[in-house]
Amino acid sequence: MRSFTLQGPQTSKVIDALKRVQFFSQMNEEALQKVAESGRMGQFGEREVVIKAGDKADEFYVILQGEASVHVSTEDGAPIEV
């Protein structure tokens, strides 16, 4: 992943995206601004693994462009999309 600091219009895009997430939807503009400014932008490549089961959960992701899928392993270890 390439990462860089949020700037200007990018911060506004993140705030707009956060407003559409139920968890953040009741926050005021000032709180949303603080959440957005505490983040960083990242760019992932096609099929790049972002997070795996068991990884430390100390951050979250907001997808501004593109898409992601979630896969889990079955009992026999085969990956399935959920």
N, C-alpha and C positions, 0 to 999 in steps of 0.2 A: 504494500500500500504506500502510495505517495501521500504525504500529509502537508498541509500548510495552514496558516492562520486565516481566520475569517476576516473579511474586509467589506465595508460598505454594503453594496447590493446583495452580497452573499448572506450577510447577517439578516437582512430583510426576508430573503427567501427561506431561511431556516425558521424565522419567527412565523411566517405564513404557514409553513409545514407543521410546526408545533401546534398551532391553533386548531389544526384538523385532527389532532390526536386527543382522544377523550381525557387522558391523564393531565394534559396541559391546557385543555380548552377553557378552564375557569380562571386561569392565571391572568393577571393584568399585564399591560404592555411592559411595565418596568421589570417585572419578574421574568417575562419571556425574553426580554433583552438580555438580562443577566445569564439566563440559561444559554442563549444563543452565543453570547460573547465568551462563555467559558469553554465552548467547543472548538473543534478544529475541523477543517475540511479534509476529506480523504478521497482518494480515487483508487478504486479496485479494478483489477483486470478481469476479463471474462473467465469464469469458472474459478476465480480465486476464492479460497476459503477465508471467510471473515472471522468466524468464531466457531469453536467446536464445543460439544457437550463436555462439561467438566472444567472449561476455562473459567478463570476468575471473572465475575460479572461486576466490573467496576466502571462500565461505560455503556452508552447506548448509541444506536445509529439512526440517523434520519436520512432517508433516501430522497434526494432531490431530483435525480435523473437516472433513468435506467430501471432495472428491476433486480430482485434477488429471489432466491428460492431457499426453502428449508428442507434439509434431508435428515433423516434419522436412520439408524441401523436396526434391522430386524434381529430376532434372536440368533439367526444364523449368520449375521454380519452383513447381509445385503442391504445396500442403501435404498431407501424409498423417499420420495418427495411427499411432504405433508402440507 
